[in-house]
Amino acid sequence: MKLLLILGFAVLVPTAWAQEKASEKPEGFAERHEMELKWANFAILAGGLGYLIGKHAGPFFAARSTGIRQDMVESERQRQEAESRAAEVDRRFANLQQEIASLRSESQTRAQAENQHMAQHTAAEIARIQAHAEQEIASAAKAARTDLKRYSAQLAVELAERKLRDRMTPDTQNALVRGFVRHLK
């Protein structure tokens, strides 16, 4: 900022001084002197601008160059990353048919194993149910035989009772009672 003020004074002071001198000199001299002052002003302005550009342009362009290099490095890294991802996708796509076949084979193997497991489980359940049914049948048969024996015994007793009643006469009863009484004595 100070430099701009100094440059402004450097441009204005000679211009004002030249106008003051031009009023004292002849007319042709003023035009030539005015032209010299314009060139002097141009030289001062160009020098000031050159100084400012030289002072600030170097760091600006260095920072800009550094930024561009960093951007180039980052873009190179991103490009390599994208290429590696694309290569991975291409590799996975190339192996896709193989992976699908592998998955199908694995699912078929699992399905067969599951079928075998289910068949074994079903066979075990059938065997268990059959054994249970055989036990119940055996138990029911035993109960039926027991009931049948009881019923047969009851029928036999009833039949024997009927036969005894049919054969029992008053004389036979008296003979039995006498024999029983003798046995008691």
VMD Tcl script that draws the C-alpha trace (Angstrom):
set ca {
  {0.00 0.00 0.00}
  {2.85 2.38 0.86}
  {4.48 1.52 -2.42}
  {1.35 2.55 -4.33}
  {1.30 5.90 -2.54}
  {4.95 6.47 -3.40}
  {4.32 5.55 -7.04}
  {1.31 7.86 -7.15}
  {3.39 10.77 -5.87}
  {6.18 9.85 -8.28}
  {3.74 10.10 -11.19}
  {1.82 13.19 -10.03}
  {4.75 15.34 -8.93}
  {6.65 15.26 -12.26}
  {3.37 15.85 -14.15}
  {2.57 18.88 -12.04}
  {6.16 20.13 -12.34}
  {6.08 19.62 -16.12}
  {2.86 21.62 -16.44}
  {4.41 24.41 -14.44}
  {7.51 24.46 -16.65}
  {5.47 24.16 -19.84}
  {3.74 27.43 -19.13}
  {7.15 29.17 -19.08}
  {8.57 27.67 -22.34}
  {7.62 28.11 -25.99}
  {4.79 26.01 -27.51}
  {6.81 23.38 -29.42}
  {8.98 22.84 -26.44}
  {5.93 22.05 -24.28}
  {4.71 19.33 -26.60}
  {8.09 17.71 -26.67}
  {8.52 18.07 -22.94}
  {5.00 16.71 -22.40}
  {5.87 13.67 -24.50}
  {9.01 13.12 -22.41}
  {6.94 13.33 -19.25}
  {4.44 10.81 -20.62}
  {7.31 8.46 -21.36}
  {8.72 9.11 -17.87}
  {5.30 8.41 -16.35}
  {5.02 5.25 -18.45}
  {8.51 4.17 -17.33}
  {7.67 4.80 -13.66}
  {4.33 3.02 -13.98}
  {5.90 0.10 -15.85}
  {8.72 -0.08 -13.28}
  {6.23 -0.04 -10.38}
  {4.09 -2.68 -12.02}
  {7.19 -4.72 -12.83}
  {8.33 -4.43 -9.21}
  {4.90 -5.50 -7.90}
  {4.64 -8.33 -10.39}
  {8.18 -9.45 -9.62}
  {7.53 -9.32 -5.87}
  {4.15 -11.10 -5.88}
  {4.20 -13.15 -9.09}
  {7.02 -15.48 -8.00}
  {5.32 -16.76 -4.82}
  {1.92 -16.80 -6.59}
  {3.22 -18.88 -9.48}
  {5.22 -21.10 -7.09}
  {2.10 -21.74 -4.99}
  {0.05 -22.29 -8.12}
  {2.70 -24.67 -9.49}
  {2.74 -26.58 -6.19}
  {-1.07 -26.78 -6.26}
  {-1.03 -28.05 -9.83}
  {1.61 -30.67 -8.93}
  {-0.46 -31.80 -5.94}
  {-3.56 -31.98 -8.14}
  {-1.61 -34.00 -10.70}
  {-0.35 -36.40 -8.00}
  {-3.88 -36.73 -6.60}
  {-5.38 -37.30 -10.03}
  {-2.69 -39.92 -10.77}
  {-3.52 -41.66 -7.49}
  {-7.24 -41.56 -8.30}
  {-6.57 -42.85 -11.81}
  {-4.53 -45.78 -10.44}
  {-7.25 -46.46 -7.87}
  {-9.90 -46.44 -10.59}
  {-7.79 -48.73 -12.78}
  {-7.29 -51.17 -9.91}
  {-11.04 -51.16 -9.19}
  {-11.77 -51.67 -12.88}
  {-9.23 -54.52 -13.01}
  {-10.86 -56.09 -9.93}
  {-14.30 -55.79 -11.52}
  {-12.97 -57.30 -14.77}
  {-11.34 -60.14 -12.82}
  {-14.53 -60.80 -10.86}
  {-16.60 -60.62 -14.02}
  {-14.26 -63.07 -15.75}
  {-14.62 -65.43 -12.79}
  {-18.37 -64.88 -12.54}
  {-19.29 -67.97 -14.58}
  {-16.89 -70.06 -12.53}
  {-18.33 -68.65 -9.29}
  {-21.88 -69.34 -10.50}
  {-20.93 -72.92 -11.37}
  {-19.24 -73.27 -7.99}
  {-22.32 -71.92 -6.19}
  {-24.59 -74.28 -8.14}
  {-22.35 -77.24 -7.33}
  {-22.21 -76.24 -3.69}
  {-26.00 -75.82 -3.51}
  {-26.52 -79.22 -5.16}
  {-24.11 -80.80 -2.69}
  {-25.96 -79.15 0.18}
  {-29.32 -80.25 -1.23}
  {-28.10 -83.84 -1.56}
  {-26.71 -83.77 1.98}
  {-30.00 -82.35 3.23}
  {-31.95 -85.02 1.33}
  {-29.74 -87.75 2.83}
  {-30.15 -86.22 6.28}
  {-33.93 -86.02 5.81}
  {-34.03 -89.64 4.53}
  {-32.02 -90.83 7.54}
  {-34.18 -88.79 9.89}
  {-37.35 -90.12 8.24}
  {-36.07 -93.72 8.41}
  {-35.20 -93.25 12.08}
  {-38.66 -91.79 12.78}
  {-40.35 -94.63 10.88}
  {-38.30 -97.18 12.82}
  {-39.15 -95.45 16.10}
  {-42.86 -95.28 15.24}
  {-42.82 -98.90 14.07}
  {-41.11 -100.04 17.28}
  {-43.61 -98.05 19.33}
  {-46.51 -99.54 17.33}
  {-45.09 -103.06 17.79}
  {-44.82 -102.45 21.52}
  {-48.40 -101.20 21.66}
  {-49.57 -104.15 19.56}
  {-47.68 -106.55 21.85}
  {-49.12 -104.81 24.89}
  {-52.64 -104.91 23.43}
  {-52.19 -108.59 22.49}
  {-50.99 -109.38 26.00}
  {-53.96 -107.52 27.49}
  {-56.29 -109.33 25.07}
  {-54.76 -112.71 26.00}
  {-55.14 -111.87 29.67}
  {-58.77 -110.83 29.11}
  {-59.35 -113.95 27.02}
  {-57.86 -116.17 29.74}
  {-59.97 -114.46 32.37}
  {-63.07 -114.80 30.21}
  {-62.25 -118.46 29.44}
  {-61.68 -119.15 33.12}
  {-64.97 -117.48 33.96}
  {-66.75 -119.49 31.28}
  {-65.05 -122.67 32.50}
  {-66.15 -121.92 36.06}
  {-69.69 -121.20 34.93}
  {-69.74 -124.35 32.83}
  {-68.36 -126.39 35.71}
  {-70.92 -124.85 38.03}
  {-73.72 -125.73 35.61}
  {-72.47 -129.24 35.24}
  {-72.22 -129.61 39.01}
  {-75.72 -128.28 39.47}
  {-77.01 -130.56 36.83}
  {-75.35 -133.55 38.50}
  {-76.08 -132.53 42.00}
  {-78.98 -134.42 43.48}
  {-80.19 -134.40 47.06}
  {-78.54 -137.75 47.69}
  {-75.22 -136.49 46.30}
  {-75.47 -133.42 48.49}
  {-76.05 -135.50 51.61}
  {-73.11 -137.74 50.76}
  {-70.82 -134.71 50.28}
  {-71.86 -133.14 53.56}
  {-71.30 -136.42 55.43}
  {-67.87 -136.79 53.85}
  {-67.01 -133.21 54.81}
  {-68.14 -133.68 58.38}
  {-66.08 -136.87 58.67}
  {-63.10 -135.03 57.46}
  {-63.57 -132.44 60.11}
  {-63.59 -134.91 62.99}
}
mol new
graphics top color blue
foreach p $ca { graphics top sphere $p radius 0.5 }
foreach p [lrange $ca 0 end-1] q [lrange $ca 1 end] { graphics top cylinder $p $q radius 0.2 }
display resetview
